Amino acid sequence: MSHKDTIRRIEAQKSLPHLKYEIREKTTAFTNRLFYTLFDDATPVEENIVGLGQDFEELVKIACWEPGQPCKEIWDQYCAILPEILEKLSRDARAINENDPASNSVEEVYLAYPGFYAIAIYRLSHELHKTGLPLVPRLMAECAHRMTGVDINPGASIGVPFFIDHATGVVIGETTVIKNNVKIYQGVTLGALSVNRDLRSIKRHPTIEDNVTIYANATILGGNTIIGANSIIGGNVWLTKSIPENSMVSHTPQINIKNSVRNE
């Protein structure tokens, strides 16, 4: 096969005219700049808000390829709600500091806790998701996913405060509803019972009521599954049905210990 034939065949396979990978890099840069603007004491807010507006305009040009998408009006609305997002994140950070005996300060939570970073990017991407802006919120969520191992779909609804400890391996699906003062640990999955494409517009992920704690590696599945308020879900539990409030659910494995050293 000639070099020209190879090029022709590659070009023929590039059938998605709006698939521009530069949006990944631009969204990552936008997310990092937004995070610094909101949290870093040495980063000037006014100057960076202007720059973020310019960055956002570039993202809009790439992401909003469908005619009639109201992308240009989104930025001003988004800026107006940033103080409210910060208030929520402040409550999240305080809750993490108050509930984790390993935390030495709120500053440590902001700087060193992957769970807090994942929550922050979720709250920032969720507000853009609500506007209907295509692609960008999901790419923002993927920034946190790559850095922390936490996969929170920006469509999920999460109350305040929210606490993720250790973070790695947490998965929270698109239609999940998490109420206020919920704590979850590493490896928790809040997922769907089925990945059938026909369920796209149906609630397929669980609802977690107020004051629930979910320990490591628990799996809770299904759109009709409701975890009642004030419940505790133990580690490695697998749930596909609702439980009432004030429940304690545990998984008791059978563990056998055999001493391989013979007494002589």
MIDRENKE-85576 format. One line per field, with one value per residue (C-alpha): x negated, y negated, z; residue number from 0. Coordinates in Angstrom, 1 decimal. Layout:
REM MIDRENKE-85576
u: c(X; ...);
v: c(Y; ...);
w: c(Z; ...);
resi: c(NUM; ...);
//
This chain:
REM MIDRENKE-85576
u: c(0.0; -1.3; -1.9; 0.9; 3.3; 2.6; 3.3; 6.5; 7.8; 7.0; 8.8; 11.8; 12.1; 12.0; 15.8; 16.6; 16.1; 16.5; 14.0; 11.3; 8.9; 7.7; 10.8; 9.3; 6.2; 8.1; 10.6; 7.8; 6.1; 9.5; 10.2; 6.7; 7.0; 10.5; 9.3; 6.4; 8.6; 11.0; 8.6; 5.0; 4.3; 1.6; 3.8; 5.6; 9.3; 10.3; 7.5; 8.1; 11.9; 11.3; 8.8; 11.2; 13.9; 11.6; 10.7; 14.4; 15.1; 12.5; 14.1; 17.5; 16.3; 15.1; 17.9; 21.0; 21.1; 24.9; 26.8; 28.9; 26.9; 27.0; 23.4; 22.3; 24.8; 23.6; 20.4; 22.1; 24.6; 21.8; 19.7; 22.7; 23.0; 19.3; 19.6; 22.4; 20.3; 17.4; 19.7; 20.7; 17.1; 16.1; 18.7; 17.4; 13.8; 14.9; 16.8; 13.8; 11.6; 14.0; 14.7; 11.2; 8.9; 5.9; 6.6; 4.5; 6.2; 8.7; 5.7; 4.5; 7.9; 7.7; 4.1; 3.7; 7.1; 8.0; 11.6; 11.9; 10.4; 12.9; 15.8; 14.7; 14.4; 17.8; 19.5; 17.9; 18.7; 22.2; 23.3; 22.2; 23.9; 27.2; 26.9; 26.8; 23.3; 22.1; 18.9; 17.0; 18.5; 17.7; 14.2; 13.8; 15.0; 12.4; 9.6; 10.5; 10.9; 7.4; 5.9; 7.8; 9.3; 12.8; 15.4; 18.3; 20.6; 21.4; 25.1; 25.3; 27.1; 25.0; 26.0; 23.9; 21.7; 20.2; 17.2; 15.1; 12.2; 9.2; 11.1; 9.5; 12.0; 15.2; 17.8; 20.9; 23.3; 25.1; 28.6; 27.4; 29.0; 27.0; 28.6; 26.9; 24.1; 23.2; 19.8; 18.3; 15.0; 12.7; 14.0; 17.7; 19.8; 23.2; 24.2; 26.8; 28.3; 28.2; 26.3; 29.1; 29.0; 32.8; 32.5; 30.6; 33.3; 34.5; 33.2; 30.9; 28.6; 29.5; 30.7; 28.7; 30.7; 29.3; 26.6; 25.6; 22.2; 21.0; 17.8; 15.1; 15.9; 19.6; 21.7; 25.2; 27.0; 30.4; 32.5; 35.2; 32.7; 33.0; 30.7; 32.7; 31.5; 29.0; 28.0; 24.6; 23.5; 20.5; 17.6; 18.0; 21.8; 23.7; 27.1; 29.7; 32.8; 33.9; 33.3; 35.2; 33.8; 31.6; 30.4; 27.0; 26.0; 23.0; 21.2; 19.7; 17.2; 16.0; 12.4; 10.3; 6.8; 4.5; 1.2; -1.2; -4.0; -3.9; -4.7; -7.6);
v: c(0.0; -3.4; -6.3; -8.2; -5.3; -5.1; -8.8; -8.5; -5.6; -7.3; -10.5; -8.4; -7.0; -10.4; -10.7; -12.8; -16.5; -17.9; -15.6; -18.0; -16.7; -20.2; -20.6; -18.1; -20.2; -23.5; -22.1; -20.9; -24.3; -26.0; -23.7; -24.3; -28.1; -28.1; -26.1; -28.4; -31.5; -30.2; -28.8; -30.0; -33.0; -34.3; -34.2; -37.5; -36.9; -39.9; -39.3; -35.6; -35.9; -38.0; -35.4; -32.6; -34.3; -34.3; -30.7; -29.8; -31.6; -29.4; -26.3; -27.4; -27.7; -24.1; -22.5; -24.3; -23.1; -22.7; -25.8; -27.6; -26.4; -29.3; -28.9; -32.5; -33.5; -30.8; -32.4; -35.4; -33.1; -30.8; -33.6; -34.8; -31.4; -30.9; -32.4; -30.0; -27.1; -28.3; -28.4; -24.8; -23.7; -25.5; -23.4; -20.3; -21.1; -21.8; -18.5; -16.6; -18.2; -17.6; -13.9; -12.7; -12.3; -12.3; -15.9; -18.5; -21.6; -22.8; -24.0; -20.5; -19.4; -21.9; -21.1; -17.4; -15.6; -14.0; -13.6; -17.3; -18.0; -15.6; -17.2; -20.7; -19.8; -18.0; -21.1; -23.3; -21.0; -20.3; -23.9; -23.9; -20.6; -22.1; -24.7; -22.1; -23.0; -20.0; -18.0; -20.6; -19.5; -15.8; -16.7; -18.7; -15.7; -13.6; -16.0; -15.0; -11.3; -11.2; -12.9; -11.2; -8.0; -9.4; -9.2; -11.6; -12.2; -15.9; -15.1; -13.6; -15.6; -15.9; -17.8; -19.7; -18.8; -15.8; -13.8; -11.3; -9.8; -8.3; -8.8; -6.2; -4.0; -5.9; -5.8; -8.0; -7.6; -10.3; -10.0; -9.4; -11.6; -12.2; -14.2; -16.2; -15.2; -11.9; -10.3; -7.7; -5.8; -4.4; -2.0; -2.8; -2.4; -4.1; -2.6; -1.2; 2.3; 2.2; 0.3; 0.7; -2.4; -2.6; -3.7; -6.9; -9.3; -7.2; -7.4; -4.3; -5.1; -5.1; -7.7; -8.2; -10.1; -12.4; -11.4; -8.1; -6.6; -4.1; -2.3; -1.0; 1.0; 1.1; 1.3; -0.1; 0.3; -0.7; -3.8; -2.5; -1.8; -4.2; -4.2; -5.5; -8.4; -7.9; -4.4; -2.9; -0.6; 1.6; 2.4; 4.8; 4.7; 5.3; 3.7; 3.6; 3.0; 0.1; 0.1; -1.9; -4.8; -4.1; -0.8; 0.9; 3.2; 5.4; 8.1; 11.0; 13.0; 16.4; 16.1; 19.2; 18.8; 21.8; 21.9; 23.5; 23.9; 27.3; 27.5; 30.0);
w: c(0.0; -0.9; 1.5; -0.2; 0.1; 3.8; 4.3; 2.2; 4.3; 7.6; 6.4; 5.4; 8.9; 10.5; 10.2; 13.3; 12.2; 15.7; 17.4; 18.4; 21.0; 21.8; 24.0; 26.5; 27.0; 27.0; 29.6; 31.8; 31.7; 32.4; 35.3; 36.9; 36.4; 38.0; 40.9; 41.6; 41.2; 43.8; 46.3; 46.0; 48.1; 45.7; 42.6; 41.9; 41.5; 39.2; 36.7; 36.5; 36.2; 33.1; 31.8; 32.6; 30.6; 27.6; 28.2; 28.4; 25.2; 23.4; 24.9; 23.8; 20.2; 20.2; 22.3; 21.0; 17.5; 17.4; 16.1; 18.7; 21.7; 24.3; 25.3; 25.1; 27.9; 30.3; 31.6; 33.3; 35.0; 36.1; 37.6; 39.6; 41.3; 42.1; 45.6; 46.4; 45.2; 47.4; 50.5; 49.9; 49.5; 52.6; 54.5; 52.8; 53.9; 57.5; 57.6; 56.3; 58.9; 61.7; 60.8; 60.0; 63.0; 60.6; 59.5; 61.1; 59.6; 57.1; 55.0; 54.9; 53.5; 50.7; 49.8; 50.4; 50.3; 47.0; 48.2; 48.6; 45.2; 43.6; 45.4; 44.4; 40.7; 40.9; 42.3; 39.7; 36.8; 38.1; 37.7; 34.1; 33.5; 34.6; 31.9; 29.2; 28.1; 26.1; 26.9; 29.0; 32.4; 31.7; 30.7; 33.9; 35.9; 34.1; 35.3; 38.9; 37.8; 36.4; 39.5; 42.3; 41.0; 41.9; 39.1; 39.9; 37.0; 36.9; 36.5; 40.1; 42.8; 46.0; 49.1; 51.7; 53.4; 51.6; 52.8; 50.7; 52.7; 50.9; 47.7; 45.4; 43.4; 44.3; 41.5; 41.6; 38.6; 36.7; 38.3; 41.9; 44.5; 47.7; 50.4; 53.2; 55.6; 53.8; 54.3; 52.0; 51.9; 49.2; 46.7; 47.1; 44.0; 43.6; 40.2; 38.0; 37.8; 34.0; 31.3; 28.7; 26.5; 26.7; 30.3; 29.4; 30.6; 33.5; 37.1; 37.3; 40.3; 44.0; 46.4; 49.7; 52.4; 55.1; 57.5; 55.9; 56.2; 53.6; 54.3; 52.0; 48.9; 49.4; 46.2; 46.0; 42.7; 41.1; 40.6; 42.9; 45.7; 48.6; 51.6; 54.6; 56.7; 59.5; 58.2; 58.2; 55.4; 56.3; 54.1; 51.2; 51.4; 48.1; 48.0; 45.2; 47.4; 49.7; 53.4; 56.0; 58.0; 61.0; 59.5; 60.0; 57.2; 57.4; 55.4; 57.4; 55.5; 56.5; 57.4; 58.1; 59.7; 59.6; 61.4; 58.9; 61.5; 63.2; 66.9; 67.5);
resi: c(0; 1; 2; 3; 4; 5; 6; 7; 8; 9; 10; 11; 12; 13; 14; 15; 16; 17; 18; 19; 20; 21; 22; 23; 24; 25; 26; 27; 28; 29; 30; 31; 32; 33; 34; 35; 36; 37; 38; 39; 40; 41; 42; 43; 44; 45; 46; 47; 48; 49; 50; 51; 52; 53; 54; 55; 56; 57; 58; 59; 60; 61; 62; 63; 64; 65; 66; 67; 68; 69; 70; 71; 72; 73; 74; 75; 76; 77; 78; 79; 80; 81; 82; 83; 84; 85; 86; 87; 88; 89; 90; 91; 92; 93; 94; 95; 96; 97; 98; 99; 100; 101; 102; 103; 104; 105; 106; 107; 108; 109; 110; 111; 112; 113; 114; 115; 116; 117; 118; 119; 120; 121; 122; 123; 124; 125; 126; 127; 128; 129; 130; 131; 132; 133; 134; 135; 136; 137; 138; 139; 140; 141; 142; 143; 144; 145; 146; 147; 148; 149; 150; 151; 152; 153; 154; 155; 156; 157; 158; 159; 160; 161; 162; 163; 164; 165; 166; 167; 168; 169; 170; 171; 172; 173; 174; 175; 176; 177; 178; 179; 180; 181; 182; 183; 184; 185; 186; 187; 188; 189; 190; 191; 192; 193; 194; 195; 196; 197; 198; 199; 200; 201; 202; 203; 204; 205; 206; 207; 208; 209; 210; 211; 212; 213; 214; 215; 216; 217; 218; 219; 220; 221; 222; 223; 224; 225; 226; 227; 228; 229; 230; 231; 232; 233; 234; 235; 236; 237; 238; 239; 240; 241; 242; 243; 244; 245; 246; 247; 248; 249; 250; 251; 252; 253; 254; 255; 256; 257; 258; 259; 260; 261; 262; 263);
//
